[in-house]
Amino acid sequence: MSLPSTARVVIIGGGVVGVSTLYHLARAGWTDCVLLEKNELTAGSTWHAAGNCPSFSASWSVMNMQRYGLEMYRTLAEATDYPINYNVTGSVRLAHSDNRMKEFEKVAGMGRYQGIEMKVCSPEELQHYHPFMETHDLAGGLWDPVDGDIDPSQLTQAMAKGARDLGCHIERFCPATGVSRANGEWVVHTDKGDLRCEYVVNAAGYYAQKVSEWFVPHGGRVAPAATMAHQYFLTEEIPELKAWTQEKGHKLPILRDVDSSYYLRQDTFSLNLGPYERTCKSHWNTPDDPFPEDFSFQLYPDDFDRIEWHIEDAMARVPILGSQGVQRNINGPIPYAPDGNPMLGPMPGVPNAFEAHSFTFGIAQGGGAGKVAAEWIIHGMTEWDMWSCDPRRFTDYTDPQYCIDKAMEIYGNEYAMHFPHHAWPAARNRKLSPVHDKVVGLGGQMGAYNGWERANWFAKAGDDTSEDATQTWNRSGPWEIRIKEECEAVRDGVGVLDLPGFSRFALSGEGAAEWLRGRIAGSLCKVGRMTLAYFPDRRGRILTEMSILRHGEDDFTLITAAAAQWHDYELLKKDLPEGLALVDRTRELSTLIVTGPGSRDLFTAIAEADLQAGWLSHQQAKVAGKPAMLVRVSFAGELGWEVHASFEDMPTIYDAVLAGGAKPFGMYALNSLRMEKGYRTWKGDLSTDYTLLEAGLDRFVKLDKTQDFPGKTALAEERRQGVRKRFVQMIVDAGESDAPYMSTVWHGDTVVGETTSGDWGHRVGASIAFGTVRADLAEPGTELEIEIFGQRCKAVVQPDHPLWDPANTRLRA
Ligand SMILES: Cc1cc2nc3c(=O)[nH]c(=O)nc-3n(C[C@H](O)[C@H](O)[C@H](O)COP(=O)(O)OP(=O)(O)OC[C@H]3O[C@@H](n4cnc5c(N)ncnc54)[C@H](O)[C@@H]3O)c2cc1C
């Protein structure tokens, strides 16, 4: 059959991810879809992958994808009538430290919540699973019963057959050569002819960055990614392993020594060792190593020197590894996005275009990725919140060197633990506040927020600010006393937080107010006031939260999280009627939070402003003689104002605020302060995993307003039936750690929910957790338990008002 000239969807790239996307579209009834592959299917990274399929992930959404994929792979051969070698061997992950054991406890809890019976084990139990392993130096490990390995080519071919059988078309040896737009449709160019389509998907693996360049004239950007070389080798057959396998009738589980950073898997009767080495190598980004026109079915030269340490370490762990020579080495390319998660979702800035590339574990994630990509295309939304993989999470700061530096950092730390007070050091200082040097000079320990550098906490002379000190899950550390002092300064005096990078959009034009009313669930504020507004999707789930400041009848500033910049801009831009102007002003203005009972006195001395203007008001004023917008609001929950001013004027204002007696505080203190007020954060507590009503945002849902808005019907129905689960604040008898994201919440022997935030409240003197639990358990006073790193800690549901200053008298003072 020749290449069709039209299709509903064209997918560029026939690796496991592109083919899975096609298969899932087909299964959803979208069979008028074409996949273009420049060579043979699997020619990119897929053909040479080791095929390991872990379910383990520290990310809830990635774990969801992997769990779904592994379940699907079990029945895929039968469903598509195509044979697949899929061995579910289980795996053992080794812990060299108590910190690693805590990580395993945490992930095991998440796994059990998803129905995967992971088990934290002693060294003896590990040896039971893997008798060839030395365990004397281990703290323990994790047993994952659903880990295994699959033949990547068979997996891809099975899904390809499934898609073809349902009516989709796959054109091999047909590179896409470019794209253009005609009459609101995409035209994908190939040497075999042009294809018109509604939607296009970039699933081109390590070529995806090249393909993304075609979309730049259509509003796109060059996708942030860098190519890393990853290798594994296979030994010759090992007689002891053969004898053991034949006696037991099954293979060894996969061994992942995550602290030494490698996996070791049985392949028939040999072993396969795959390290992620610190001394890693990025390719195709220098003049003497240019990006190849074609690398189909090719490999890099062997490079054993790079992995020598890991080979020795693995031989000490599993001595039979050293008993035989190397049979074959595979050194191939993997594309890495700057945080190591895939790019999966809407292509930023480009209509009807999607991305599904930069997978570092594409075999394990391919099944789930196809489901997610198909949902984005068909429904414009996904079942699970997929922000961790959304291409819009990176904005305008990801230059090539940034991508290389981050890819090197991530690859070399592939199995690293992500501690709550640790900031990854590579590729920093991309976007600086106008007072950055002053903040650093005051002891600011910086973290990157959508590329913007902000102080997490302020160290004093003698404090240990080393990276080593942050390698802990515990609340305690050099920062703890400083955070307490910062919170107390905000409580008792006045604090200042330099907060560059708030995403900020100006919306104006006749009808802007009415249009906004049709997007948000609640009401609009009056002119001169501000309100919090929630944008639901069709199912009533939370797409985003914005602060809306109203300057005139149809004149607004919308302020939202730094990370939300592209996501929220696109949300607003999507259906924006002609005649309304939307301008991104993020780079024009910066923000200070100045808050605490002393803040009015401070501004009295340095500002020309109406300081009696009420809570949620805003005004143009002068601070230190410079024009500034003062907004009477405080995310810290004390009397206070946000100061919004130009980059040029901010240093003068910051100096005046400091000279007025404000003490600098950081993001860690802000997190503690906001939790005491019950304030939620975007993509932590507020995401598409929850509806507005589940999130307890009932007061921001006005079902009786005349305007329709997305999700109105769904929310009305949910209100009629009652929510199944509900947001709660809990006080926790936590030990040395507060509840991390996605800790399970128990009632007796049943898991009844999960946490979304946890921190110590210094004003209330207690550990606080936010979470969502079964609705009948959301009553204040209900006693629950939160599993924090394997320990069940008593947690009591609190009344639905702020834990600190419940009546908001301090805020409104
Ligand atoms: C040595 C090694 C071992 C690995 N082991 C594992 C593992 O054990 N488990 C795991 O989960 N992952 C593993 N991976 C990673 C895994 O291989 C990738 O994540 C996965 O194959 C990515 O699939 P993909 O479909 O995104 O990309 P690819 O497989 O690279 O597919 C992209 C396809 O797009 C095609 N293409 C590119 N440009 C065009 C164009 N212009 N027109 C048409 N077609 C185009 C390419 O030819 C290619 O076939 C390993 C990787 C390496 C290098």
The ligand as an SDF file (V2000), in Angstrom:
LIG
                    3D

 53 58  0  0  0  0  0  0  0  0999 V2000
   22.8400    0.7180   25.4910 C   0  0  0  0  0  0  0  0  0  0  0  0
   21.4410    1.0800   25.8400 C   0  0  0  0  0  0  0  0  0  0  0  0
   20.7160    0.2750   26.6870 C   0  0  0  0  0  0  0  0  0  0  0  0
   19.4210    0.6280   27.0480 C   0  0  0  0  0  0  0  0  0  0  0  0
   18.7130   -0.1910   27.8650 N   0  0  0  0  0  0  0  0  0  0  0  0
   17.4540    0.1380   28.2290 C   0  0  0  0  0  0  0  0  0  0  0  0
   16.7140   -0.7160   29.0810 C   0  0  0  0  0  0  0  0  0  0  0  0
   17.2180   -1.7280   29.5310 O   0  0  0  0  0  0  0  0  0  0  0  0
   15.4530   -0.3540   29.4100 N   0  0  0  0  0  0  0  0  0  0  0  0
   14.8810    0.7830   28.9350 C   0  0  0  0  0  0  0  0  0  0  0  0
   13.7360    1.0610   29.2680 O   0  0  0  0  0  0  0  0  0  0  0  0
   15.5570    1.5950   28.1030 N   0  0  0  0  0  0  0  0  0  0  0  0
   16.8220    1.3040   27.7440 C   0  0  0  0  0  0  0  0  0  0  0  0
   17.5240    2.1220   26.9080 N   0  0  0  0  0  0  0  0  0  0  0  0
   16.8690    3.3470   26.4350 C   0  0  0  0  0  0  0  0  0  0  0  0
   15.9550    3.0190   25.2690 C   0  0  0  0  0  0  0  0  0  0  0  0
   16.7080    2.4180   24.2580 O   0  0  0  0  0  0  0  0  0  0  0  0
   15.3060    4.2820   24.7390 C   0  0  0  0  0  0  0  0  0  0  0  0
   14.7450    5.0020   25.8010 O   0  0  0  0  0  0  0  0  0  0  0  0
   14.1860    3.9550   23.7580 C   0  0  0  0  0  0  0  0  0  0  0  0
   14.6120    3.0670   22.7730 O   0  0  0  0  0  0  0  0  0  0  0  0
   13.6960    5.2400   23.1120 C   0  0  0  0  0  0  0  0  0  0  0  0
   12.7290    4.9190   22.1630 O   0  0  0  0  0  0  0  0  0  0  0  0
   12.1870    6.0310   21.1770 P   0  0  0  0  0  0  0  0  0  0  0  0
   11.0960    5.4380   20.4070 O   0  0  0  0  0  0  0  0  0  0  0  0
   11.9050    7.2560   21.9560 O   0  0  0  0  0  0  0  0  0  0  0  0
   13.4330    6.4220   20.2930 O   0  0  0  0  0  0  0  0  0  0  0  0
   14.2130    5.5990   19.0950 P   0  0  0  0  0  0  0  0  0  0  0  0
   14.1850    4.1570   19.4100 O   0  0  0  0  0  0  0  0  0  0  0  0
   15.4810    6.2600   18.9630 O   0  0  0  0  0  0  0  0  0  0  0  0
   13.2430    5.8230   17.9120 O   0  0  0  0  0  0  0  0  0  0  0  0
   13.2190    7.0160   17.1740 C   0  0  0  0  0  0  0  0  0  0  0  0
   13.0140    6.6320   15.7390 C   0  0  0  0  0  0  0  0  0  0  0  0
   12.7900    7.8030   14.9830 O   0  0  0  0  0  0  0  0  0  0  0  0
   13.3270    7.5780   13.7060 C   0  0  0  0  0  0  0  0  0  0  0  0
   13.4780    8.8820   13.0600 N   0  0  0  0  0  0  0  0  0  0  0  0
   14.3270    9.8660   13.4110 C   0  0  0  0  0  0  0  0  0  0  0  0
   14.1980   10.9060   12.5970 N   0  0  0  0  0  0  0  0  0  0  0  0
   13.2170   10.6020   11.7260 C   0  0  0  0  0  0  0  0  0  0  0  0
   12.6390   11.2790   10.6300 C   0  0  0  0  0  0  0  0  0  0  0  0
   13.0320   12.4830   10.2580 N   0  0  0  0  0  0  0  0  0  0  0  0
   11.6490   10.6560    9.9420 N   0  0  0  0  0  0  0  0  0  0  0  0
   11.2470    9.4140   10.3010 C   0  0  0  0  0  0  0  0  0  0  0  0
   11.7950    8.7370   11.3090 N   0  0  0  0  0  0  0  0  0  0  0  0
   12.7620    9.3220   12.0190 C   0  0  0  0  0  0  0  0  0  0  0  0
   14.6100    6.8600   14.0020 C   0  0  0  0  0  0  0  0  0  0  0  0
   15.1150    6.1750   12.8850 O   0  0  0  0  0  0  0  0  0  0  0  0
   14.2180    5.9530   15.1260 C   0  0  0  0  0  0  0  0  0  0  0  0
   13.8460    4.6750   14.6890 O   0  0  0  0  0  0  0  0  0  0  0  0
   18.8320    1.8020   26.5290 C   0  0  0  0  0  0  0  0  0  0  0  0
   19.5610    2.6000   25.6740 C   0  0  0  0  0  0  0  0  0  0  0  0
   20.8680    2.2630   25.3290 C   0  0  0  0  0  0  0  0  0  0  0  0
   21.6470    3.1600   24.4430 C   0  0  0  0  0  0  0  0  0  0  0  0
  1  2  1  0
  2  3  1  0
  2 52  2  0
  3  4  2  0
  4  5  1  0
  4 50  1  0
  5  6  2  0
  6  7  1  0
  6 13  1  0
  7  8  2  0
  7  9  1  0
  9 10  1  0
 10 11  2  0
 10 12  1  0
 12 13  2  0
 13 14  1  0
 14 15  1  0
 14 50  1  0
 15 16  1  0
 16 17  1  0
 16 18  1  0
 18 19  1  0
 18 20  1  0
 20 21  1  0
 20 22  1  0
 22 23  1  0
 23 24  1  0
 24 25  2  0
 24 26  1  0
 24 27  1  0
 27 28  1  0
 28 29  2  0
 28 30  1  0
 28 31  1  0
 31 32  1  0
 32 33  1  0
 33 34  1  0
 33 48  1  0
 34 35  1  0
 35 36  1  0
 35 46  1  0
 36 37  1  0
 36 45  1  0
 37 38  2  0
 38 39  1  0
 39 40  1  0
 39 45  2  0
 40 41  1  0
 40 42  2  0
 42 43  1  0
 43 44  2  0
 44 45  1  0
 46 47  1  0
 46 48  1  0
 48 49  1  0
 50 51  2  0
 51 52  1  0
 52 53  1  0
M  END
$$$$
